[in-house]
Amino acid sequence: MDDYAISPGPAVTLWVDGRAIEARLGQTVGTALLAQGVRVLRHTRNQGKPRGLFCAVGICYDCVLTVNGKPGMRACMTYVEPGMNVSLPRKPDGDRVP
């Protein structure tokens, strides 16, 4: 085995708007959502334009969501925890982001 091999962490379940998704310990919430096909995490306030992972290093705040009831968390900087509850923001028309 290569000493530099990257192995995924153990599988865990997190809840996104009431839906269970599988993620891996060591992943950020943003990468876990991206792996499940979720690319849009929020929409802009004024124009309703979609936003998701952009910089992926915590600078741009395009990936903010609510984690375990705490709003304003950056998906790119928040690591997955077993049983974590994630809420995606609502679009300006009140609908959830698909």
N, CA, C and O atoms as a GROMACS GRO file, in nm:
protein
  392
    1MET      N    1   0.084  -0.119   0.000
    1MET     CA    2   0.000   0.000   0.000
    1MET      C    3   0.088   0.124   0.000
    1MET      O    4   0.190   0.131   0.069
    2ASP      N    5   0.048   0.220  -0.078
    2ASP     CA    6   0.121   0.345  -0.088
    2ASP      C    7   0.103   0.428   0.039
    2ASP      O    8  -0.010   0.446   0.085
    3ASP      N    9   0.212   0.477   0.096
    3ASP     CA   10   0.204   0.558   0.217
    3ASP      C   11   0.128   0.688   0.196
    3ASP      O   12   0.082   0.750   0.292
    4TYR      N   13   0.114   0.729   0.071
    4TYR     CA   14   0.048   0.856   0.041
    4TYR      C   15  -0.093   0.837  -0.015
    4TYR      O   16  -0.153   0.932  -0.065
    5ALA      N   17  -0.146   0.718  -0.008
    5ALA     CA   18  -0.280   0.691  -0.059
    5ALA      C   19  -0.384   0.767   0.024
    5ALA      O   20  -0.372   0.780   0.146
    6ILE      N   21  -0.483   0.816  -0.043
    6ILE     CA   22  -0.592   0.886   0.024
    6ILE      C   23  -0.710   0.789   0.034
    6ILE      O   24  -0.757   0.736  -0.066
    7SER      N   25  -0.756   0.768   0.156
    7SER     CA   26  -0.868   0.678   0.179
    7SER      C   27  -0.987   0.758   0.230
    7SER      O   28  -0.971   0.846   0.315
    8PRO      N   29  -1.106   0.730   0.179
    8PRO     CA   30  -1.223   0.802   0.230
    8PRO      C   31  -1.251   0.763   0.375
    8PRO      O   32  -1.222   0.650   0.416
    9GLY      N   33  -1.306   0.856   0.450
    9GLY     CA   34  -1.344   0.828   0.587
    9GLY      C   35  -1.465   0.736   0.593
    9GLY      O   36  -1.524   0.704   0.489
   10PRO      N   37  -1.502   0.694   0.712
   10PRO     CA   38  -1.619   0.608   0.726
   10PRO      C   39  -1.746   0.679   0.679
   10PRO      O   40  -1.759   0.801   0.691
   11ALA      N   41  -1.839   0.601   0.627
   11ALA     CA   42  -1.967   0.657   0.582
   11ALA      C   43  -2.052   0.696   0.702
   11ALA      O   44  -2.058   0.625   0.802
   12VAL      N   45  -2.116   0.812   0.691
   12VAL     CA   46  -2.209   0.860   0.793
   12VAL      C   47  -2.333   0.915   0.721
   12VAL      O   48  -2.331   0.937   0.600
   13THR      N   49  -2.437   0.935   0.797
   13THR     CA   50  -2.560   0.992   0.742
   13THR      C   51  -2.577   1.132   0.795
   13THR      O   52  -2.561   1.157   0.914
   14LEU      N   53  -2.611   1.225   0.706
   14LEU     CA   54  -2.653   1.357   0.749
   14LEU      C   55  -2.787   1.387   0.685
   14LEU      O   56  -2.825   1.324   0.586
   15TRP      N   57  -2.858   1.481   0.740
   15TRP     CA   58  -2.993   1.512   0.696
   15TRP      C   59  -2.995   1.649   0.631
   15TRP      O   60  -2.953   1.748   0.690
   16VAL      N   61  -3.044   1.653   0.507
   16VAL     CA   62  -3.053   1.778   0.432
   16VAL      C   63  -3.200   1.803   0.403
   16VAL      O   64  -3.262   1.732   0.323
   17ASP      N   65  -3.255   1.904   0.467
   17ASP     CA   66  -3.398   1.935   0.454
   17ASP      C   67  -3.485   1.811   0.474
   17ASP      O   68  -3.581   1.789   0.401
   18GLY      N   69  -3.449   1.731   0.574
   18GLY     CA   70  -3.526   1.613   0.608
   18GLY      C   71  -3.495   1.489   0.527
   18GLY      O   72  -3.554   1.384   0.550
   19ARG      N   73  -3.404   1.499   0.432
   19ARG     CA   74  -3.368   1.386   0.346
   19ARG      C   75  -3.231   1.333   0.388
   19ARG      O   76  -3.135   1.410   0.401
   20ALA      N   77  -3.222   1.203   0.409
   20ALA     CA   78  -3.095   1.142   0.450
   20ALA      C   79  -3.002   1.132   0.330
   20ALA      O   80  -3.043   1.088   0.222
   21ILE      N   81  -2.876   1.173   0.348
   21ILE     CA   82  -2.775   1.152   0.245
   21ILE      C   83  -2.651   1.090   0.310
   21ILE      O   84  -2.622   1.113   0.427
   22GLU      N   85  -2.580   1.013   0.231
   22GLU     CA   86  -2.456   0.953   0.280
   22GLU      C   87  -2.341   1.047   0.252
   22GLU      O   88  -2.332   1.109   0.146
   23ALA      N   89  -2.254   1.057   0.349
   23ALA     CA   90  -2.133   1.139   0.336
   23ALA      C   91  -2.018   1.063   0.400
   23ALA      O   92  -2.038   0.954   0.454
   24ARG      N   93  -1.902   1.119   0.395
   24ARG     CA   94  -1.783   1.057   0.455
   24ARG      C   95  -1.721   1.151   0.556
   24ARG      O   96  -1.709   1.271   0.531
   25LEU      N   97  -1.682   1.097   0.670
   25LEU     CA   98  -1.609   1.178   0.768
   25LEU      C   99  -1.484   1.233   0.699
   25LEU      O  100  -1.417   1.161   0.626
   26GLY      N  101  -1.455   1.358   0.723
   26GLY     CA  102  -1.342   1.422   0.659
   26GLY      C  103  -1.384   1.511   0.542
   26GLY      O  104  -1.309   1.598   0.500
   27GLN      N  105  -1.506   1.489   0.490
   27GLN     CA  106  -1.560   1.574   0.385
   27GLN      C  107  -1.620   1.700   0.447
   27GLN      O  108  -1.663   1.700   0.562
   28THR      N  109  -1.622   1.806   0.369
   28THR     CA  110  -1.700   1.921   0.411
   28THR      C  111  -1.844   1.898   0.369
   28THR      O  112  -1.873   1.812   0.285
   29VAL      N  113  -1.934   1.974   0.428
   29VAL     CA  114  -2.075   1.965   0.389
   29VAL      C  115  -2.089   1.997   0.240
   29VAL      O  116  -2.166   1.933   0.169
   30GLY      N  117  -2.012   2.096   0.193
   30GLY     CA  118  -2.017   2.133   0.052
   30GLY      C  119  -1.978   2.021  -0.041
   30GLY      O  120  -2.045   1.998  -0.142
   31THR      N  121  -1.872   1.950  -0.010
   31THR     CA  122  -1.830   1.840  -0.097
   31THR      C  123  -1.925   1.722  -0.086
   31THR      O  124  -1.947   1.651  -0.184
   32ALA      N  125  -1.982   1.700   0.032
   32ALA     CA  126  -2.081   1.592   0.048
   32ALA      C  127  -2.205   1.622  -0.037
   32ALA      O  128  -2.257   1.532  -0.103
   33LEU      N  129  -2.251   1.746  -0.035
   33LEU     CA  130  -2.367   1.783  -0.116
   33LEU      C  131  -2.334   1.774  -0.264
   33LEU      O  132  -2.416   1.726  -0.343
   34LEU      N  133  -2.218   1.819  -0.303
   34LEU     CA  134  -2.177   1.812  -0.443
   34LEU      C  135  -2.171   1.666  -0.490
   34LEU      O  136  -2.212   1.636  -0.601
   35ALA      N  137  -2.121   1.577  -0.406
   35ALA     CA  138  -2.113   1.435  -0.440
   35ALA      C  139  -2.252   1.374  -0.459
   35ALA      O  140  -2.268   1.275  -0.530
   36GLN      N  141  -2.353   1.434  -0.396
   36GLN     CA  142  -2.491   1.387  -0.409
   36GLN      C  143  -2.566   1.460  -0.521
   36GLN      O  144  -2.686   1.439  -0.540
   37GLY      N  145  -2.495   1.544  -0.595
   37GLY     CA  146  -2.556   1.614  -0.708
   37GLY      C  147  -2.620   1.747  -0.674
   37GLY      O  148  -2.686   1.808  -0.759
   38VAL      N  149  -2.603   1.794  -0.552
   38VAL     CA  150  -2.659   1.924  -0.512
   38VAL      C  151  -2.556   2.031  -0.546
   38VAL      O  152  -2.452   2.042  -0.480
   39ARG      N  153  -2.584   2.110  -0.648
   39ARG     CA  154  -2.490   2.214  -0.692
   39ARG      C  155  -2.532   2.353  -0.647
   39ARG      O  156  -2.448   2.439  -0.625
   40VAL      N  157  -2.662   2.376  -0.633
   40VAL     CA  158  -2.712   2.507  -0.592
   40VAL      C  159  -2.743   2.502  -0.443
   40VAL      O  160  -2.823   2.420  -0.398
   41LEU      N  161  -2.680   2.590  -0.366
   41LEU     CA  162  -2.699   2.591  -0.222
   41LEU      C  163  -2.786   2.706  -0.175
   41LEU      O  164  -2.846   2.700  -0.068
   42ARG      N  165  -2.794   2.812  -0.255
   42ARG     CA  166  -2.878   2.926  -0.219
   42ARG      C  167  -2.901   3.010  -0.344
   42ARG      O  168  -2.844   2.982  -0.450
   43HIS      N  169  -2.984   3.114  -0.332
   43HIS     CA  170  -3.008   3.210  -0.439
   43HIS      C  171  -2.984   3.350  -0.383
   43HIS      O  172  -3.009   3.375  -0.265
   44THR      N  173  -2.937   3.440  -0.468
   44THR     CA  174  -2.912   3.577  -0.422
   44THR      C  175  -3.043   3.644  -0.383
   44THR      O  176  -3.149   3.613  -0.438
   45ARG      N  177  -3.034   3.738  -0.288
   45ARG     CA  178  -3.152   3.806  -0.235
   45ARG      C  179  -3.229   3.885  -0.341
   45ARG      O  180  -3.350   3.870  -0.354
   46ASN      N  181  -3.160   3.968  -0.415
   46ASN     CA  182  -3.228   4.061  -0.504
   46ASN      C  183  -3.267   4.001  -0.639
   46ASN      O  184  -3.378   4.023  -0.686
   47GLN      N  185  -3.179   3.926  -0.699
   47GLN     CA  186  -3.205   3.877  -0.834
   47GLN      C  187  -3.238   3.728  -0.839
   47GLN      O  188  -3.274   3.677  -0.945
   48GLY      N  189  -3.225   3.658  -0.728
   48GLY     CA  190  -3.260   3.517  -0.725
   48GLY      C  191  -3.166   3.428  -0.805
   48GLY      O  192  -3.206   3.320  -0.849
   49LYS      N  193  -3.042   3.472  -0.823
   49LYS     CA  194  -2.947   3.393  -0.900
   49LYS      C  195  -2.889   3.280  -0.814
   49LYS      O  196  -2.863   3.300  -0.696
   50PRO      N  197  -2.870   3.162  -0.875
   50PRO     CA  198  -2.821   3.048  -0.798
   50PRO      C  199  -2.675   3.064  -0.756
   50PRO      O  200  -2.594   3.122  -0.829
   51ARG      N  201  -2.644   3.013  -0.640
   51ARG     CA  202  -2.507   3.015  -0.588
   51ARG      C  203  -2.477   2.879  -0.527
   51ARG      O  204  -2.566   2.810  -0.477
   52GLY      N  205  -2.351   2.840  -0.533
   52GLY     CA  206  -2.306   2.714  -0.474
   52GLY      C  207  -2.161   2.728  -0.434
   52GLY      O  208  -2.117   2.838  -0.398
   53LEU      N  209  -2.086   2.620  -0.438
   53LEU     CA  210  -1.943   2.628  -0.408
   53LEU      C  211  -1.876   2.711  -0.515
   53LEU      O  212  -1.891   2.683  -0.634
   54PHE      N  213  -1.802   2.812  -0.475
   54PHE     CA  214  -1.731   2.896  -0.571
   54PHE      C  215  -1.583   2.894  -0.538
   54PHE      O  216  -1.504   2.837  -0.614
   55CYS      N  217  -1.545   2.954  -0.428
   55CYS     CA  218  -1.402   2.955  -0.393
   55CYS      C  219  -1.362   2.828  -0.319
   55CYS      O  220  -1.249   2.781  -0.332
   56ALA      N  221  -1.454   2.771  -0.243
   56ALA     CA  222  -1.432   2.649  -0.165
   56ALA      C  223  -1.322   2.661  -0.060
   56ALA      O  224  -1.267   2.561  -0.016
   57VAL      N  225  -1.290   2.785  -0.022
   57VAL     CA  226  -1.190   2.806   0.083
   57VAL      C  227  -1.237   2.904   0.190
   57VAL      O  228  -1.156   2.951   0.270
   58GLY      N  229  -1.367   2.937   0.191
   58GLY     CA  230  -1.422   3.018   0.298
   58GLY      C  231  -1.416   3.168   0.280
   58GLY      O  232  -1.441   3.242   0.375
   59ILE      N  233  -1.382   3.216   0.162
   59ILE     CA  234  -1.368   3.360   0.142
   59ILE      C  235  -1.495   3.425   0.088
   59ILE      O  236  -1.530   3.535   0.130
   60CYS      N  237  -1.565   3.359  -0.004
   60CYS     CA  238  -1.672   3.427  -0.079
   60CYS      C  239  -1.810   3.422  -0.015
   60CYS      O  240  -1.894   3.506  -0.048
   61TYR      N  241  -1.838   3.329   0.073
   61TYR     CA  242  -1.969   3.315   0.140
   61TYR      C  243  -2.083   3.282   0.044
   61TYR      O  244  -2.199   3.307   0.077
   62ASP      N  245  -2.055   3.228  -0.073
   62ASP     CA  246  -2.162   3.187  -0.165
   62ASP      C  247  -2.229   3.058  -0.120
   62ASP      O  248  -2.336   3.024  -0.172
   63CYS      N  249  -2.170   2.986  -0.027
   63CYS     CA  250  -2.222   2.854   0.011
   63CYS      C  251  -2.284   2.851   0.150
   63CYS      O  252  -2.286   2.746   0.214
   64VAL      N  253  -2.334   2.966   0.198
   64VAL     CA  254  -2.389   2.968   0.334
   64VAL      C  255  -2.520   2.891   0.343
   64VAL      O  256  -2.604   2.895   0.252
   65LEU      N  257  -2.536   2.821   0.454
   65LEU     CA  258  -2.657   2.746   0.482
   65LEU      C  259  -2.671   2.733   0.633
   65LEU      O  260  -2.591   2.788   0.708
   66THR      N  261  -2.772   2.662   0.676
   66THR     CA  262  -2.796   2.643   0.820
   66THR      C  263  -2.756   2.501   0.859
   66THR      O  264  -2.799   2.404   0.797
   67VAL      N  265  -2.673   2.490   0.962
   67VAL     CA  266  -2.625   2.360   1.009
   67VAL      C  267  -2.661   2.346   1.157
   67VAL      O  268  -2.620   2.427   1.240
   68ASN      N  269  -2.737   2.241   1.188
   68ASN     CA  270  -2.781   2.214   1.325
   68ASN      C  271  -2.844   2.338   1.388
   68ASN      O  272  -2.820   2.368   1.505
   69GLY      N  273  -2.925   2.410   1.309
   69GLY     CA  274  -2.997   2.527   1.359
   69GLY      C  275  -2.917   2.656   1.360
   69GLY      O  276  -2.971   2.761   1.395
   70LYS      N  277  -2.790   2.651   1.323
   70LYS     CA  278  -2.705   2.770   1.324
   70LYS      C  279  -2.694   2.826   1.182
   70LYS      O  280  -2.630   2.764   1.098
   71PRO      N  281  -2.756   2.942   1.154
   71PRO     CA  282  -2.751   2.998   1.020
   71PRO      C  283  -2.615   3.060   0.987
   71PRO      O  284  -2.535   3.088   1.076
   72GLY      N  285  -2.590   3.081   0.858
   72GLY     CA  286  -2.470   3.149   0.814
   72GLY      C  287  -2.345   3.063   0.812
   72GLY      O  288  -2.234   3.115   0.804
   73MET      N  289  -2.361   2.932   0.818
   73MET     CA  290  -2.245   2.843   0.815
   73MET      C  291  -2.200   2.824   0.670
   73MET      O  292  -2.283   2.808   0.581
   74ARG      N  293  -2.071   2.825   0.648
   74ARG     CA  294  -2.018   2.803   0.514
   74ARG      C  295  -2.002   2.654   0.489
   74ARG      O  296  -1.932   2.585   0.564
   75ALA      N  297  -2.066   2.605   0.385
   75ALA     CA  298  -2.062   2.462   0.352
   75ALA      C  299  -1.920   2.416   0.322
   75ALA      O  300  -1.885   2.301   0.348
   76CYS      N  301  -1.839   2.505   0.267
   76CYS     CA  302  -1.703   2.468   0.229
   76CYS      C  303  -1.608   2.457   0.348
   76CYS      O  304  -1.499   2.402   0.335
   77MET      N  305  -1.649   2.509   0.462
   77MET     CA  306  -1.561   2.510   0.580
   77MET      C  307  -1.615   2.426   0.696
   77MET      O  308  -1.549   2.413   0.799
   78THR      N  309  -1.732   2.369   0.679
   78THR     CA  310  -1.797   2.292   0.786
   78THR      C  311  -1.784   2.143   0.756
   78THR      O  312  -1.832   2.095   0.653
   79TYR      N  313  -1.719   2.072   0.846
   79TYR     CA  314  -1.698   1.929   0.825
   79TYR      C  315  -1.820   1.847   0.865
   79TYR      O  316  -1.889   1.880   0.961
   80VAL      N  317  -1.843   1.742   0.792
   80VAL     CA  318  -1.955   1.651   0.815
   80VAL      C  319  -1.941   1.585   0.952
   80VAL      O  320  -1.832   1.546   0.994
   81GLU      N  321  -2.054   1.575   1.020
   81GLU     CA  322  -2.063   1.501   1.147
   81GLU      C  323  -2.183   1.407   1.137
   81GLU      O  324  -2.282   1.440   1.072
   82PRO      N  325  -2.176   1.291   1.199
   82PRO     CA  326  -2.289   1.198   1.194
   82PRO      C  327  -2.417   1.262   1.248
   82PRO      O  328  -2.416   1.326   1.353
   83GLY      N  329  -2.526   1.245   1.175
   83GLY     CA  330  -2.656   1.294   1.220
   83GLY      C  331  -2.677   1.443   1.206
   83GLY      O  332  -2.780   1.495   1.250
   84MET      N  333  -2.583   1.513   1.147
   84MET     CA  334  -2.592   1.658   1.130
   84MET      C  335  -2.718   1.694   1.049
   84MET      O  336  -2.756   1.622   0.956
   85ASN      N  337  -2.782   1.805   1.086
   85ASN     CA  338  -2.899   1.855   1.015
   85ASN      C  339  -2.862   1.980   0.937
   85ASN      O  340  -2.813   2.078   0.994
   86VAL      N  341  -2.885   1.977   0.807
   86VAL     CA  342  -2.852   2.088   0.718
   86VAL      C  343  -2.980   2.138   0.654
   86VAL      O  344  -3.062   2.060   0.607
   87SER      N  345  -2.996   2.270   0.653
   87SER     CA  346  -3.112   2.331   0.586
   87SER      C  347  -3.059   2.425   0.479
   87SER      O  348  -2.981   2.516   0.507
   88LEU      N  349  -3.104   2.403   0.356
   88LEU     CA  350  -3.069   2.493   0.248
   88LEU      C  351  -3.162   2.613   0.254
   88LEU      O  352  -3.280   2.598   0.285
   89PRO      N  353  -3.111   2.732   0.224
   89PRO     CA  354  -3.198   2.851   0.226
   89PRO      C  355  -3.309   2.840   0.122
   89PRO      O  356  -3.299   2.764   0.026
   90ARG      N  357  -3.413   2.916   0.144
   90ARG     CA  358  -3.524   2.920   0.048
   90ARG      C  359  -3.494   3.021  -0.062
   90ARG      O  360  -3.424   3.121  -0.040
   91LYS      N  361  -3.547   2.994  -0.180
   91LYS     CA  362  -3.539   3.088  -0.290
   91LYS      C  363  -3.628   3.208  -0.259
   91LYS      O  364  -3.712   3.200  -0.169
   92PRO      N  365  -3.611   3.319  -0.331
   92PRO     CA  366  -3.694   3.437  -0.303
   92PRO      C  367  -3.845   3.410  -0.311
   92PRO      O  368  -3.922   3.476  -0.242
   93ASP      N  369  -3.887   3.313  -0.392
   93ASP     CA  370  -4.031   3.283  -0.404
   93ASP      C  371  -4.080   3.190  -0.292
   93ASP      O  372  -4.196   3.151  -0.290
   94GLY      N  373  -3.990   3.155  -0.198
   94GLY     CA  374  -4.028   3.072  -0.084
   94GLY      C  375  -4.004   2.924  -0.104
   94GLY      O  376  -4.010   2.848  -0.007
   95ASP      N  377  -3.978   2.882  -0.226
   95ASP     CA  378  -3.952   2.740  -0.252
   95ASP      C  379  -3.812   2.703  -0.206
   95ASP      O  380  -3.721   2.786  -0.206
   96ARG      N  381  -3.798   2.578  -0.168
   96ARG     CA  382  -3.665   2.528  -0.134
   96ARG      C  383  -3.583   2.512  -0.260
   96ARG      O  384  -3.637   2.491  -0.369
   97VAL      N  385  -3.453   2.522  -0.245
   97VAL     CA  386  -3.363   2.496  -0.356
   97VAL      C  387  -3.375   2.348  -0.387
   97VAL      O  388  -3.372   2.266  -0.294
   98PRO      N  389  -3.388   2.308  -0.515
   98PRO     CA  390  -3.402   2.164  -0.546
   98PRO      C  391  -3.277   2.086  -0.511
   98PRO      O  392  -3.273   1.964  -0.531
   0.00000   0.00000   0.00000
